[in-house]
Amino acid sequence: MDYDKRYWNKATSFYTKLGIPWQWLKDGYIPVIIELKKAIGDLRGKQILDYGCGAGKITRPLKLFYGAEVQGIDPSDNMIQEARKADPVGRYELLTGDFPWPDSTLDGAMSNWVFVDIGSLEEMDTAAREIYRVLKPGEPFVMLVNNEEYIGKRTSTYQNGKTGKTYNPGDEIMVTYFIKENESIEFKDYYWPIETYCSVMERAGFREVTSYVPELNPRTIEEIEFLQSNDFFPDVDYQAVVDEKPTVIIVGKK
Ligand SMILES: C[S@@+](CC[C@H](N)C(=O)[O-])C[C@H]1O[C@@H](n2cnc3c(N)ncnc32)[C@H](O)[C@@H]1O
């Protein structure tokens, strides 16, 4: 893989320190969890792959609060080291080539803001094929990416790309994360249209591939309340960001 691990290795401590901002849960992780639950049902004891798990930001809550047997893989050794430190009994693998799981053994897979980090179609195809290989037939793969309608628009926690700039498929796109009003950091992603991610999944063999922009709905609120009851949810005014829709969910099944 032509992945430059120095990049995410350097960003590990900052990215970990960012924690899970409210917006990332509402527009990102919760819609992913809802999709997994829709396809799998109760997640307790289910073997879920977190492709590009980073330091396990959402891997751990899925284990802790939903009882899933989540296993992460990521090419950054610093990220994997952090994930193992935070969850010494968990399984976090360093990605160096093929996945270390046998064919058709996992109950579900998710990949959160990772395919936006991949700069070549070949590399995306390789990843999607491996995810397909390790899933059991009929099981879901849920991918979380950025909404292209939001390129150049500042949201509560991040801005994907420069305002007014046009991006072509495969172009580098800088993402700014806002920490405080005057404090931010930039990460490099790649711009791909949503159809590109859908075709990658279809080429790998996934069926019924669909994409949509997640919205706050009764199901999301149910998950929010569940996480709040577990003392996990950040204490924020979610109405303030209800109208922002910076993400897209893509889902397919093996
Ligand atoms: C924005 S972070 C997201 C991490 C995690 N999914 C989360 O939500 O906290 C992107 C992660 O993707 C990983 N990554 C970058 N390129 C990758 C690739 N080609 N395959 C797998 N992971 C990759 C990086 O090392 C980094 O940990």
The ligand as an SDF file (V2000), in Angstrom:
LIG
                    3D

 27 29  0  0  0  0  0  0  0  0999 V2000
   -9.8320   10.1570   10.4650 C   0  0  0  0  0  0  0  0  0  0  0  0
   -8.9990    8.7860   11.1850 S   0  0  0  0  0  0  0  0  0  0  0  0
  -10.4000    7.8200   11.6920 C   0  0  0  0  0  0  0  0  0  0  0  0
  -10.0390    6.7950   12.7330 C   0  0  0  0  0  0  0  0  0  0  0  0
  -11.2400    6.0270   13.2980 C   0  0  0  0  0  0  0  0  0  0  0  0
  -11.9630    5.3440   12.2590 N   0  0  0  0  0  0  0  0  0  0  0  0
  -12.1290    6.9760   14.0460 C   0  0  0  0  0  0  0  0  0  0  0  0
  -13.2780    7.1820   13.6210 O   0  0  0  0  0  0  0  0  0  0  0  0
  -11.6760    7.4900   15.0710 O   0  0  0  0  0  0  0  0  0  0  0  0
   -8.4220    7.9260    9.7820 C   0  0  0  0  0  0  0  0  0  0  0  0
   -7.7150    6.6130   10.0840 C   0  0  0  0  0  0  0  0  0  0  0  0
   -7.5740    5.9000    8.8550 O   0  0  0  0  0  0  0  0  0  0  0  0
   -6.3230    5.2540    8.8440 C   0  0  0  0  0  0  0  0  0  0  0  0
   -5.9850    5.0000    7.4370 N   0  0  0  0  0  0  0  0  0  0  0  0
   -5.4510    5.8380    6.5580 C   0  0  0  0  0  0  0  0  0  0  0  0
   -5.2860    5.2210    5.3610 N   0  0  0  0  0  0  0  0  0  0  0  0
   -5.7370    3.9700    5.5200 C   0  0  0  0  0  0  0  0  0  0  0  0
   -5.8190    2.8490    4.6730 C   0  0  0  0  0  0  0  0  0  0  0  0
   -5.4140    2.8890    3.4090 N   0  0  0  0  0  0  0  0  0  0  0  0
   -6.3390    1.7080    5.1750 N   0  0  0  0  0  0  0  0  0  0  0  0
   -6.7540    1.6610    6.4560 C   0  0  0  0  0  0  0  0  0  0  0  0
   -6.6910    2.6900    7.3010 N   0  0  0  0  0  0  0  0  0  0  0  0
   -6.1910    3.8240    6.8350 C   0  0  0  0  0  0  0  0  0  0  0  0
   -5.4010    6.2260    9.5510 C   0  0  0  0  0  0  0  0  0  0  0  0
   -4.2410    5.5840   10.0370 O   0  0  0  0  0  0  0  0  0  0  0  0
   -6.3180    6.7600   10.6550 C   0  0  0  0  0  0  0  0  0  0  0  0
   -6.2110    6.0090   11.8280 O   0  0  0  0  0  0  0  0  0  0  0  0
  1  2  1  0
  2  3  1  0
  2 10  1  0
  3  4  1  0
  4  5  1  0
  5  6  1  0
  5  7  1  0
  7  8  2  0
  7  9  1  0
 10 11  1  0
 11 12  1  0
 11 26  1  0
 12 13  1  0
 13 14  1  0
 13 24  1  0
 14 15  1  0
 14 23  1  0
 15 16  2  0
 16 17  1  0
 17 18  1  0
 17 23  2  0
 18 19  1  0
 18 20  2  0
 20 21  1  0
 21 22  2  0
 22 23  1  0
 24 25  1  0
 24 26  1  0
 26 27  1  0
M  CHG  2   2   1   9  -1
M  END
$$$$
